[in-house]
Structure formats: structure tokens, C-alpha cells
Amino acid sequence: MSLRHLSSVICLLLLTGNGNVMSQPDPGIRDVFVNGRDGYPQYRIPALLQTKQGTLLAFCEGRASINDHAANDIVLKSSTDGGSTWGPLQVVAEDGENCLNNPEVLQVEPTGRIIMVYQIYPKGLHESEVGPGTDNDRTCKAWLIYSDNDGRTWSKPSDITAGVKRPTFATSIASGPGNGIQLKYGPHKGRILMPFNQGPVNRWKNYAAYSDDLGKTWAYGEVAFEQDAGYGNEVQMVELSDGTVMLNTRIQGGTKMRKIGFSKDGGLNWTGLVNEPNLPDPVCMATIIRLGSSPLKPAPLLFCNPASEKDRTNGALRISYDDGKSWSSYQQVYPGSFAYSHLTDMGNSTAGLLFERDEYSKICFVKIRVTH
């Protein structure tokens, strides 16, 4: 199997668990969640975080079936050896037969607290069946849990719906899935942004929920409008070198490519969402992070999705050294069935990737080194 080179000055090297460079992707891939193991028939929707202590936390939805609303719990496995081995499954959030969705994670500076936001759907209600409001029996709600001990134990959940959801018009809401960000530059330095979308279905809008007190209280900014055809829903955000926030979203309708928008005021307002022709997409969640540990300026952006306009196959990475103005050709990670994925910065020009593969039968981890 041949891999496309990104350019003459950089390459992405997929590493085995012990750090050796590999010539093929497969030997370095570690199974983390496998359908039918550890108590759940199905696992979906990965989210990955390397903590300040170096622990890798891999989250996903543990489901009773492939359906999005199948009495899901939020589950976790941890690795303390860079992803070579993974510990036992831990249930970090559950609510009986109600359904938990869309894990989105962030470690807060300077406290080190790890926060996770997710949604609860009442039993039997799909995304298209919940209604507006923040507290009724047909409400899709947002909850937050946190850990102050590197993910070993978690707080009781707190209801943050009123702070992150518009009380009228918005029906469903979805955090990410993936990660939030904490701004490092400009007048809003320290602000936490959690990317969100809101329904109704087929009229989705993207926006940021934000906190200026390290996650204690929450508010929401304006929705981004569509300048090009289609609606953005599953969304991630990344801070650029000048403090601008870039929104990168999956598109429903319109063309088979990502949509992007920009905020100059810390996620309160957005430019119109436009097509990004350098990032083709088959209608799938994608992941984008800034490799802040790199000595390059501006720090590189790393993006991963199924590099296809037809189906969820050919998982691939792209890199940008100019704040997303241009992107490299792709480096293949996994050639077959590849769906949702999530990156985390592991330091030393290395990233970790957690991804769904093989028709959603497992969620796996691989380590990536960016060299130049």
C-alpha cells in the first residue's frame, strides 16, 4: 500500500505503540472499543484528550444498538503509556433508558479540571422529535461533568441547558462532538468555547457556547449563517495565530466539502459559512486541532476526515502551515471503512487519533508524528 507524501518538507509518520516508524498503517493501530466487548453491543462517536499529566482519555457512546438513540451511556478508557495499552471500560455518565450523545471534552487552564459536555434525549425521542424549551418532557438537554484527578473519577452531572440552548426555535442541540477550545490570545484570552449546533432537523445552525469563568457559567453566541448552500451541523473550532476562531463544519445539502466560518470576537459572531474546496467530505464528522507544541509560527493545523466525496472511506490527514489558507494533499491513515474521528495534541509534534473503522465495528487509536 503506497501513501501519498504531503510535500518535500513534511511527512506524517504513523507510529507503532512503542514509537517505531512504520511503513504501513495497520501495525500501529490499537483497538480501544470493540462491539460486543465490555458490556455494550455498539460503540460510536469518539472523543480523545491527552491530559497535562500525559494520560490519554478515550471517550465514546456505549450503545445498545447502532441507532443514535439506543439508551446510550458515555464511556471511557484510559492509557498511561501513549496509547500502547488501554485500561478497563469506565462508565462516566448514564441516565437509565434516556439517551446520552455527543461527548465533547476539554482540559481547563490553569486549574487542570477536565470538563465534558454531552446531551440527554428523553427515552424514545429522536433528534427530529424533541421540541423547543429548556426544561420539559420533550427537551433535549445539555449536561456537564468534570474530573479533578486526571479522569479517574467524575462529578455528578449538572444541567447547563439554559446557558447553552436558545429557549425558542432551537429543538435538538449537539455539542461537537469532539473537543472544546480555550482561547490563548486577544481580549478574550482564557474563554472556553464549546462548539454546538441546534435544530430543527434540516435547518441546523452552528454556534459557540462559551464560559468566561473557567466553566462555572455558560452563555451562547450568535448562530453562523450560510453564505453557500447547505446547513452545517456537527462542528469543531480552532484558534488561529492571530486569535481569530475558525469554525469547521460538516455540511448537510449543498456540495460535498467542508464549510468554514470565522469569528473575530471570541465566538460571539461569525462570518457566513462558505465551502472549503480543499477539504472534500462525504457528509461526516471531522476533526481539526492546532499543534500548539510545534516551534513553527503559525503553529500547524491538523485535519482528519474520510477523504472522499462518495462514502465514509479512506481516512486521511491534511496539514496547514498558514492558518488554513491552504492544505496539503492527504496522507492516508486507513484505506477502508472510516467514519468519525478525533485528534488530540500529544506534544513533541505528535498527535493521537481515535477513529471509527470497519463499518462501525470498532474504535481504534493510532499515533501520528509531524516532521518537517
QUIWO-V378484 format. One record per residue. N is the residue number from 1. PHI is phi in whole degrees, -180 to 180 (NA if undefined). NEAR is the number of other ideal C-beta (glycine too) atoms within 8 Angstrom. Layout:
N/PHI/NEAR
N/PHI/NEAR
This chain:
1/NA/6
2/-96/3
3/-114/7
4/-72/8
5/-82/8
6/-69/12
7/-171/7
8/-77/3
9/-112/4
10/-137/10
11/-150/7
12/-107/12
13/-107/9
14/-81/10
15/-106/14
16/-75/9
17/-60/12
18/-92/5
19/94/7
20/-79/6
21/-67/6
22/-116/11
23/-92/3
24/-128/6
25/-67/14
26/-58/5
27/-61/7
28/-90/12
29/-86/10
30/-112/12
31/-70/8
32/-112/11
33/-121/16
34/-126/10
35/-52/11
36/89/5
37/-101/7
38/62/9
39/99/5
40/-128/14
41/-68/7
42/-146/12
43/-126/13
44/-149/12
45/67/11
46/-77/15
47/-144/17
48/-132/16
49/-142/13
50/-95/12
51/-80/13
52/-63/5
53/-87/5
54/91/7
55/-81/11
56/-93/16
57/-113/14
58/-109/17
59/-109/14
60/-168/14
61/-93/13
62/-90/15
63/-116/14
64/-79/9
65/-159/7
66/-69/7
67/-60/7
68/-63/8
69/-121/11
70/-129/11
71/53/10
72/-68/13
73/-110/11
74/-100/16
75/-123/16
76/-145/12
77/-128/13
78/-121/12
79/-134/14
80/-110/7
81/-126/7
82/73/10
83/96/12
84/-69/8
85/-133/7
86/-130/10
87/-78/8
88/-68/5
89/-69/10
90/-126/9
91/-87/10
92/-102/10
93/-155/13
94/-153/7
95/-152/6
96/60/6
97/-90/5
98/-69/10
99/-112/13
100/-105/14
101/-139/14
102/63/11
103/-64/15
104/-138/16
105/-127/15
106/-160/13
107/-103/11
108/-89/13
109/-102/7
110/-94/4
111/-73/7
112/83/10
113/-65/11
114/-99/16
115/-114/14
116/-131/16
117/-112/15
118/-153/15
119/-116/14
120/-120/12
121/-103/14
122/-60/11
123/-49/9
124/85/4
125/-104/10
126/-88/8
127/-53/12
128/-81/8
129/-111/6
130/-81/14
131/-121/7
132/-69/8
133/109/8
134/-114/8
135/-161/7
136/-147/6
137/-77/4
138/-122/9
139/-94/12
140/-85/13
141/-110/11
142/-108/15
143/-128/14
144/-133/11
145/-125/14
146/-146/11
147/-131/12
148/-110/7
149/-134/6
150/65/8
151/87/11
152/-73/5
153/-135/4
154/-132/9
155/-69/7
156/-68/4
157/-71/8
158/-119/8
159/-83/8
160/-112/11
161/-55/12
162/-62/9
163/-87/10
164/-122/14
165/-128/14
166/-68/8
167/-72/8
168/-122/5
169/72/7
170/-63/11
171/-108/12
172/-75/13
173/-134/13
174/-146/13
175/-84/17
176/60/16
177/-77/15
178/133/11
179/-137/13
180/-91/15
181/-133/11
182/-121/11
183/-68/15
184/-109/7
185/-131/8
186/77/7
187/-67/4
188/-105/11
189/-52/8
190/96/9
191/-66/12
192/-94/16
193/-116/15
194/-112/16
195/-63/15
196/-137/15
197/-128/15
198/-130/15
199/-86/13
200/-73/9
201/-55/9
202/70/7
203/-137/7
204/-61/13
205/-137/11
206/-99/16
207/-164/13
208/-115/15
209/-89/16
210/-140/15
211/-137/13
212/-105/7
213/-131/6
214/63/9
215/96/11
216/-75/5
217/-129/6
218/-135/11
219/-143/8
220/-132/12
221/-90/12
222/-73/7
223/-78/8
224/-83/14
225/-97/8
226/-91/11
227/-84/7
228/-106/11
229/-62/6
230/104/11
231/-122/12
232/-85/17
233/-129/11
234/-61/9
235/-140/14
236/-132/13
237/-135/14
238/-147/13
239/-87/12
240/-90/12
241/-67/8
242/-98/6
243/92/11
244/-63/10
245/-102/16
246/-103/14
247/-98/18
248/-131/15
249/-132/16
250/-66/13
251/-115/16
252/-109/11
253/81/7
254/73/10
255/-95/8
256/-87/9
257/-155/12
258/-67/14
259/-114/16
260/-132/12
261/-150/14
262/-137/10
263/-126/15
264/-101/5
265/-125/7
266/72/12
267/90/12
268/-79/9
269/-134/7
270/-134/15
271/-69/9
272/-64/10
273/-77/16
274/-125/10
275/-67/10
276/-112/10
277/-64/6
278/-81/6
279/-127/13
280/-64/10
281/-157/14
282/-91/11
283/78/7
284/-157/11
285/-60/12
286/-138/14
287/-131/13
288/-142/12
289/-137/12
290/-103/11
291/-85/13
292/-68/7
293/-84/8
294/-72/9
295/-77/3
296/-73/8
297/-127/5
298/-70/9
299/-60/11
300/-67/12
301/-102/13
302/-119/15
303/-130/14
304/-140/15
305/-165/14
306/-70/14
307/-83/10
308/-156/10
309/-97/7
310/-107/6
311/-153/6
312/-86/9
313/-139/11
314/63/10
315/-61/15
316/-150/12
317/-111/12
318/-133/16
319/-134/14
320/-129/13
321/-106/6
322/-131/7
323/62/11
324/84/11
325/-70/5
326/-141/6
327/-131/9
328/-67/10
329/-65/8
330/-89/10
331/-112/14
332/-71/13
333/-102/14
334/-149/11
335/-79/8
336/-90/7
337/-61/9
338/-147/14
339/-123/12
340/-69/11
341/-150/16
342/-152/14
343/-100/13
344/-140/13
345/-78/12
346/-104/11
347/81/7
348/55/5
349/57/9
350/-128/12
351/-128/13
352/-109/15
353/-129/16
354/-111/14
355/-148/17
356/-83/11
357/-146/13
358/54/7
359/56/4
360/64/10
361/-84/7
362/-159/12
363/-118/15
364/-126/11
365/-123/15
366/-143/15
367/-101/17
368/-130/15
369/-112/10
370/-99/14
371/-120/8
372/-148/5
